[in-house]
Amino acid sequence: MSGTGLRGLRQRKSRQLGSVWRSASVLALVGLLGIGLTACQTSASGTGDGTKKEAVELPPLKDVTPLADPTAYEGPTTAVIGGPSIPPLADPPAPKLPVTVVSKDKAGDKKVEVTDTSRVLALSLSGTLGELVYAYGMSDSLVGRDISTNFDGAEKLPVITRDGHSINAEAVLALDPTLIITDGSIGPTDVVLQLRDAGIPVVTVDRAIDPESSYKTAQQVADALGVGEAAPTLIDHLKTAIADKETEVKALLPKDSSKSPRVAFLYVRGAAGIFYLFGEGSGVDSLIQSIGAVDVAEEAGWKGERPMTEEALVAMDPDVILVMTKGLESAGGVDGLIAAQPSIALTQAGKHRRIIDVDDSVLFAGGTRIPDVIDGLARAIYAPDSLKG
């Protein structure tokens, strides 16, 4: 198809997408949840308006003083997540195109041919995909981003998502991308797939929420970019960084195993609204394991993400409750959360007000952010005083 014909098709599709957008709802809870370094950390997570927070230098984990008993600490803490701390590949290969890859569409696998990676959009709720493109040394090919993508220089790219998790189709078309990579966490799905109908190759990859899924996603992103042979090197770097970070964390663990903190993740939206406990297979379970804590939901046989019951939470009796920052804000802070769910006050976490909030956009960020999330959670649980400026 000629360039003029394609532009006309995209203009017609843009009008159609506007109608689809107005009639589509925002992602449901399931869509949101998908439900993923030895030097000092630099915190510079993205903000809700797509700008970049001021960087905060944190000392290496080996230089912080851990609590003798993390189960007895009192008071809330905001975790500080830095990174991405894994640098781009030093010698990335040139893309080998055209390449045909398998898009993991919800309706079933679909073969997609990629012929041009000069103008790429890599979109995910956590920013993982954009940061993988950066890690492959191809950030210059990115023409836009979601609000969570946060590598050095990403703040210069235009943001094409609404409310953090919804694609602005008109903004996408205006950037004239030659490839869109997505993991399905940003939608509406119909809008994303109709971008493919407008002539843009759209490749859906698996969502990275833990190490194993991150390795698979890293390979899929590399394949879509035409640099599939670069994936094993990046994956090896990521595996080493995760192992090194877990080794650092072990030095912070209490010598008395009976003082190992018991942790629960509670998904919160609204003071009297949504309360979900996350268990095995949610992605949080692997993070809790990496920081040497006890996942009370998994211990109780809790699978995936399920509505919280007061009886279950009290029986689990966590020492620490993890929440997302915006979720905590929507509940009215720690006081509002405990007032809305009195059962929290009956747990050790509630009695000690031991609530740790984590930036919504990075807690479930897989890929290159996993070592940074492990680092941030470990600081908040084992050395919270080190975060007080």
C-alpha positions in Angstrom: 0.0 0.0 0.0 1.3 3.5 -0.8 2.2 6.0 1.9 -0.8 8.2 0.8 -3.2 5.2 0.9 -1.9 4.2 4.4 -2.3 7.7 5.8 -5.9 7.8 4.5 -6.6 4.4 6.0 -5.2 5.6 9.4 -7.3 8.7 9.3 -10.4 6.7 8.8 -9.4 4.3 11.5 -8.7 7.2 13.8 -12.3 8.3 13.5 -13.5 4.7 14.2 -11.2 4.4 17.2 -12.6 7.5 18.7 -16.0 5.9 18.7 -14.6 2.7 20.1 -12.7 4.6 22.9 -15.8 6.4 24.0 -17.8 3.2 24.3 -15.1 1.1 26.0 -14.6 0.9 29.8 -11.3 1.2 31.5 -9.4 -2.0 32.4 -11.1 -4.1 35.0 -9.3 -5.4 38.1 -8.1 -8.5 36.4 -6.6 -6.5 33.6 -4.8 -4.3 36.1 -3.4 -7.2 38.1 -2.6 -9.4 35.1 -3.2 -10.8 37.4 8.3 -7.8 38.5 23.2 -3.4 41.8 25.4 -3.8 44.4 26.0 -0.1 44.1 23.8 2.6 45.6 20.2 2.8 44.3 18.8 5.9 42.6 15.1 6.4 43.1 13.5 8.2 40.1 10.1 6.5 39.6 7.7 8.1 37.2 4.8 10.2 38.5 1.2 10.1 37.6 1.5 13.0 35.1 4.3 11.4 33.1 7.1 13.5 34.6 10.1 12.2 36.5 10.6 12.5 40.2 13.8 14.0 41.6 16.4 11.3 42.0 17.3 10.2 45.5 20.6 8.5 46.2 20.3 5.5 48.6 23.2 3.8 50.2 24.0 0.2 49.2 22.1 -2.5 51.2 25.4 -3.6 52.7 25.8 -0.2 54.3 22.3 0.0 56.0 21.7 -1.2 59.6 18.9 -3.8 59.7 16.4 -4.1 62.5 17.2 -6.7 65.1 13.5 -7.6 65.1 11.6 -6.5 62.0 8.4 -7.9 63.4 8.4 -5.4 66.3 8.9 -2.2 64.3 6.1 0.3 64.5 4.8 2.8 62.0 4.2 3.0 58.3 6.8 3.2 55.6 6.9 4.2 51.9 9.1 1.9 49.9 11.6 3.6 47.6 12.1 1.8 44.3 15.1 2.9 42.2 16.3 1.9 38.7 16.2 0.4 36.3 19.7 -0.3 37.4 20.6 -2.8 34.6 22.4 -0.8 31.9 21.8 -1.3 28.2 23.8 -4.0 26.4 27.2 -2.6 25.6 27.2 -4.0 22.0 23.6 -4.7 20.9 23.2 -6.3 17.4 21.6 -4.5 14.5 18.0 -5.6 13.9 17.6 -8.4 11.3 14.4 -7.7 9.4 11.9 -8.6 8.2 11.0 -11.0 11.0 7.8 -13.0 11.6 6.9 -13.4 15.3 3.9 -14.9 17.2 1.6 -12.3 18.8 0.0 -13.7 22.0 -3.4 -12.2 21.3 -6.3 -13.0 23.8 -8.2 -14.6 20.9 -5.3 -16.9 20.1 -1.7 -16.7 18.7 -1.3 -14.7 15.5 1.7 -14.4 13.2 2.8 -10.8 12.7 5.5 -9.7 10.3 7.8 -6.8 11.4 9.6 -5.0 8.7 10.6 -1.7 10.4 11.7 -1.0 14.0 12.6 2.7 13.5 9.5 4.0 15.3 8.5 1.8 18.2 5.9 2.0 21.0 6.4 -0.5 23.8 3.4 -0.2 26.2 2.7 -1.8 29.5 1.1 -0.8 32.8 4.5 -1.3 34.6 6.8 0.3 32.0 8.5 -3.1 31.7 8.4 -3.3 27.9 9.8 0.2 27.2 12.6 -0.5 29.7 13.4 -3.8 27.9 13.7 -1.9 24.6 16.1 0.4 26.4 18.0 -2.5 27.8 18.5 -3.9 24.2 20.1 -0.5 23.3 17.2 0.5 21.1 15.8 3.4 23.1 16.4 5.8 20.1 13.7 3.9 18.3 11.1 4.7 20.8 8.7 7.5 19.7 6.4 7.5 22.8 5.8 5.8 26.1 3.4 4.9 28.9 3.7 6.9 32.1 5.6 4.1 33.9 8.5 3.8 31.5 11.4 5.2 33.4 14.8 4.8 31.9 17.3 7.7 31.7 16.0 10.0 29.0 12.5 8.5 28.8 11.0 11.7 30.2 11.6 13.4 26.8 9.2 11.0 25.1 5.5 11.9 24.7 3.1 10.0 26.9 0.3 8.3 25.0 -1.7 6.7 27.9 -4.7 8.1 29.7 -5.0 7.6 33.4 -2.0 5.3 33.3 -3.6 2.3 31.8 -5.6 3.4 28.7 -4.2 4.0 25.3 -4.9 7.3 23.6 -5.4 6.0 20.1 -5.3 9.4 18.4 -2.0 10.1 20.1 -0.6 6.8 18.9 -1.6 7.4 15.3 -0.1 10.9 15.4 3.3 9.3 16.2 3.1 7.1 13.1 4.7 4.0 14.8 6.1 1.2 12.7 5.8 -1.3 15.5 3.7 -1.6 18.7 4.7 -4.1 21.4 2.2 -4.6 24.3 1.5 -7.1 27.0 -2.2 -6.5 27.2 -2.1 -4.6 30.5 -3.0 -1.3 28.7 -6.1 -1.2 26.6 -8.9 -1.3 25.7 -7.9 -4.4 23.9 -10.2 -3.7 20.9 -8.5 -0.3 20.4 -5.0 -1.9 20.4 -6.0 -4.5 17.9 -7.7 -2.0 15.7 -4.4 -0.2 15.5 -3.2 -3.3 13.7 -6.1 -2.9 11.3 -4.8 0.6 10.6 -1.6 -0.9 9.2 0.6 -0.9 12.3 2.2 -4.2 13.3 1.0 -5.0 16.9 2.9 -7.7 18.8 1.4 -8.9 22.1 3.9 -10.5 24.4 3.5 -12.4 27.7 3.2 -10.2 30.8 6.3 -10.1 33.0 5.4 -10.4 36.7 8.2 -12.5 38.1 11.6 -13.8 37.1 10.5 -16.7 34.9 7.9 -14.8 33.0 10.3 -11.9 32.6 12.9 -14.2 30.9 10.2 -15.3 28.5 9.0 -11.7 27.8 12.6 -10.5 27.3 13.0 -13.1 24.5 9.7 -12.2 22.9 10.5 -8.4 22.9 13.9 -9.1 21.4 12.4 -11.3 18.7 9.8 -8.5 17.8 12.7 -6.0 17.5 14.7 -8.3 15.2 17.4 -8.8 17.8 16.5 -12.2 19.1 20.1 -13.3 19.6 20.6 -10.5 22.1 18.1 -11.9 24.6 20.2 -14.7 26.2 22.8 -12.1 27.2 20.3 -9.8 28.7 18.5 -12.6 30.5 21.9 -13.8 31.9 22.5 -10.2 33.2 19.0 -10.1 34.8 19.5 -13.6 36.4 22.8 -12.5 37.9 21.4 -9.2 39.1 18.5 -10.9 40.9 20.8 -13.5 42.5 23.2 -10.8 43.6 20.4 -8.8 45.1 19.0 -11.8 47.0 22.4 -12.4 48.4 22.6 -8.8 49.7 19.2 -9.2 51.3 20.2 -12.3 53.2 22.7 -10.2 55.2 19.7 -8.1 56.5 17.6 -11.1 57.7 17.2 -11.5 61.5 19.5 -14.2 63.0 16.5 -15.6 64.9 14.2 -17.2 62.2 11.2 -16.7 64.5 11.6 -13.0 63.8 11.2 -13.4 60.1 8.5 -11.0 59.1 5.1 -12.4 58.0 3.9 -10.4 55.0 0.6 -10.0 53.2 -0.2 -8.0 50.1 -3.5 -6.3 50.1 -4.9 -4.7 47.0 -7.0 -1.7 48.0 -9.3 0.6 46.1 -11.5 3.0 48.1 -12.4 3.1 51.8 -15.3 0.7 51.5 -14.5 -0.7 48.1 -12.2 -3.3 46.8 -10.0 -5.4 49.0 -8.1 -8.4 47.5 -5.5 -10.6 49.1 -2.8 -11.9 46.7 -1.4 -15.4 47.1 0.5 -18.0 45.1 1.0 -17.2 41.5 0.2 -13.5 41.8 3.8 -12.2 41.3 4.0 -10.9 44.9 4.7 -14.3 46.2 8.1 -14.4 44.3 9.0 -11.0 45.6 8.3 -11.9 49.2 10.3 -15.1 48.7 13.2 -13.0 47.3 13.3 -10.8 50.4 13.4 -13.8 52.8 10.0 -13.1 54.4 7.0 -15.4 54.9 4.2 -15.0 52.5 1.2 -15.6 54.8 -1.3 -15.9 51.9 0.7 -18.6 50.2 1.3 -20.3 53.6 -2.5 -20.4 54.0 -3.0 -21.9 50.5 -4.3 -18.7 49.0 -4.2 -19.0 45.2 -3.9 -16.0 42.9 -6.0 -12.8 43.7 -9.2 -13.3 45.7 -11.5 -11.0 47.7 -10.3 -10.6 51.2 -12.3 -11.9 54.1 -11.9 -10.6 57.6 -11.6 -14.2 59.0 -8.8 -15.1 56.5 -6.7 -12.0 57.2 -7.0 -12.3 61.0 -6.0 -16.0 60.8 -3.0 -15.2 58.6 -2.0 -12.5 61.1 0.7 -10.7 59.1 3.4 -8.6 60.7 3.6 -6.4 57.6 0.9 -5.4 55.1 2.0 -4.3 51.6 -0.3 -2.0 49.6 0.0 0.2 46.6 0.5 3.9 47.2 -2.6 5.1 45.3 -4.6 2.4 46.9 -3.6 3.5 50.3 -4.4 7.1 49.4 -7.9 6.1 48.1 -8.6 4.4 51.5 -7.7 7.6 53.4 -4.2 6.6 54.4 -3.4 4.2 57.2 -6.1 5.5 59.5 -8.7 5.2 56.8 -7.6 1.7 55.8 -7.8 0.4 59.4 -11.2 2.1 59.9 -12.5 0.6 56.7 -11.3 -2.9 57.6 -11.3 -3.3 61.4 -9.9 -6.8 61.0 -6.6 -5.2 60.1 -6.4 -3.8 63.6 -6.6 -7.3 64.9 -3.4 -8.3 63.1 0.2 -7.6 64.3 0.5 -5.3 61.3 -2.5 -3.3 62.3 -1.5 -3.1 66.0 1.9 -1.8 64.9 0.6 0.3 62.0 3.1 -1.6 59.9 1.8 -0.7 56.5 4.3 -0.4 53.6 3.1 1.3 50.5 4.8 0.9 47.1 4.5 2.9 43.9 1.6 1.3 41.9 3.5 1.4 38.7 6.6 -0.5 39.8 5.5 -3.1 42.3 4.5 -5.6 39.6 7.2 -4.4 37.2 9.0 -7.4 35.9 11.9 -7.4 33.6 14.9 -5.3 34.4 13.1 -3.7 37.4 13.0 -6.9 39.5 16.3 -6.4 41.3 15.2 -2.8 42.1 11.9 -3.9 43.5 13.6 -6.5 45.7 16.0 -3.8 46.9 13.2 -1.4 47.7 11.1 -3.9 49.6 14.0 -5.1 51.6 14.9 -1.6 52.7 11.3 -0.9 53.8 11.0 -4.1 55.8 14.4 -4.6 57.3 15.9 -1.1 57.5 13.0 1.4 57.4 14.9 4.1 59.3 17.4 4.3 56.5 14.7 5.8 54.3 14.1 8.7 56.6 15.8 11.8 55.4 
